[in-house]
Amino acid sequence: MAGLKKRSVLLSGHATSIALEPEFWAVLDSMAAERGSSFAALIVSIDRGRGDRPLASACRVAALKHAQAPIL
């Protein structure tokens, strides 16, 4: 897992860790700031909408969609 950074978050009362590349963490941090929410709230939102996808994958997809969104 070279290059991956882990962060811990509380989901449904259970601590879990997510390992992502720093570039994805930067986008997720920006997403939370733009929404005016905490990082934890953003991850909870991603978790609720991920379906059967692993949480780390759902975070990467959310970050990618955000980065590809047109600027209004």
Contacts in CASP RR format, 6 or more apart in sequence:
PFRMAT RR
TARGET T0000
AUTHOR 0000-0000-0000
METHOD contacts of the structure
MODEL  1
MAGLKKRSVLLSGHATSIALEPEFWAVLDSMAAERGSSFAALIVSIDRGR
GDRPLASACRVAALKHAQAPIL
1 19 0 8 1.000
3 21 0 8 1.000
3 22 0 8 1.000
4 19 0 8 1.000
4 20 0 8 1.000
4 21 0 8 1.000
5 19 0 8 1.000
5 20 0 8 1.000
5 21 0 8 1.000
5 22 0 8 1.000
5 25 0 8 1.000
6 17 0 8 1.000
6 18 0 8 1.000
6 19 0 8 1.000
7 17 0 8 1.000
7 18 0 8 1.000
7 20 0 8 1.000
7 25 0 8 1.000
7 39 0 8 1.000
8 15 0 8 1.000
8 16 0 8 1.000
8 17 0 8 1.000
8 18 0 8 1.000
9 15 0 8 1.000
9 16 0 8 1.000
9 17 0 8 1.000
9 18 0 8 1.000
9 39 0 8 1.000
9 40 0 8 1.000
9 43 0 8 1.000
9 44 0 8 1.000
10 16 0 8 1.000
10 40 0 8 1.000
11 43 0 8 1.000
11 44 0 8 1.000
11 47 0 8 1.000
11 55 0 8 1.000
16 55 0 8 1.000
18 43 0 8 1.000
18 55 0 8 1.000
18 56 0 8 1.000
18 59 0 8 1.000
19 56 0 8 1.000
20 28 0 8 1.000
20 56 0 8 1.000
20 59 0 8 1.000
20 60 0 8 1.000
24 59 0 8 1.000
24 60 0 8 1.000
24 63 0 8 1.000
27 63 0 8 1.000
27 66 0 8 1.000
27 67 0 8 1.000
28 39 0 8 1.000
28 42 0 8 1.000
28 43 0 8 1.000
28 59 0 8 1.000
28 62 0 8 1.000
28 63 0 8 1.000
29 39 0 8 1.000
30 66 0 8 1.000
31 42 0 8 1.000
31 62 0 8 1.000
31 63 0 8 1.000
31 66 0 8 1.000
32 38 0 8 1.000
32 39 0 8 1.000
32 41 0 8 1.000
32 42 0 8 1.000
35 41 0 8 1.000
35 42 0 8 1.000
37 45 0 8 1.000
43 55 0 8 1.000
43 59 0 8 1.000
46 55 0 8 1.000
46 58 0 8 1.000
46 59 0 8 1.000
46 62 0 8 1.000
47 55 0 8 1.000
47 58 0 8 1.000
49 58 0 8 1.000
50 57 0 8 1.000
50 58 0 8 1.000
51 58 0 8 1.000
53 61 0 8 1.000
END
